[in-house]
Amino acid sequence: MIATLIQFLLPLPWLRGRDGRLQLVIDWRDPAVKQVFVLMLPVTLGLGLINFNAVVDSVFASRLIDPELAPTAIDRAFRIYMLPQGCSRSPSRPCSSLAVASGRTWRSRRLSFDRSGSA
């Protein structure tokens, strides 16, 4: 939370000389904006389904096993499950998404993506 606040406040001294005319404008017809949303869609759906699965698991476990212990255990297991993805994959997602969308092949140490989406 503090880092987000600092990140917001840091550029303000440099933006002060803009005569108060600085405003956020999103042109929905711009191809770059459309491309960002198209590239975000699969990641958003995937994360949403993973979180929905965690909720369903918690509901079933709390009704079938132990109402107090099961949700906590599933929450901790889910956090451990998501840890490697959050630590190692986040920087590579934009690179791989842009490469696949532009038709180029992107290679990392172990994975290669082509336009068909196969790894």
ZIKALIN-V731294 format. One record per residue. RES is the residue in one letter. SS is DSSP state (a for helix, b for strand, c for the rest). Layout:
RES | SS
RES | SS
//
This chain:
M | c
I | a
A | a
T | a
L | a
I | a
Q | a
F | a
L | a
L | a
P | c
L | a
P | a
W | a
L | a
R | a
G | a
R | a
D | c
G | c
R | c
L | c
Q | c
L | c
V | c
I | c
D | c
W | c
R | c
D | c
P | a
A | a
V | a
K | a
Q | a
V | a
F | a
V | a
L | a
M | a
L | a
P | a
V | a
T | a
L | a
G | a
L | a
G | a
L | a
I | a
N | a
F | a
N | a
A | a
V | a
V | a
D | a
S | a
V | a
F | a
A | a
S | a
R | a
L | a
I | c
D | c
P | c
E | c
L | c
A | a
P | a
T | a
A | a
I | a
D | a
R | a
A | a
F | a
R | a
I | a
Y | a
M | a
L | a
P | a
Q | a
G | a
C | a
S | a
R | a
S | a
P | a
S | a
R | a
P | a
C | a
S | a
S | a
L | a
A | a
V | a
A | a
S | a
G | c
R | c
T | c
W | b
R | b
S | c
R | c
R | c
L | c
S | b
F | b
D | c
R | c
S | c
G | c
S | c
A | c
//
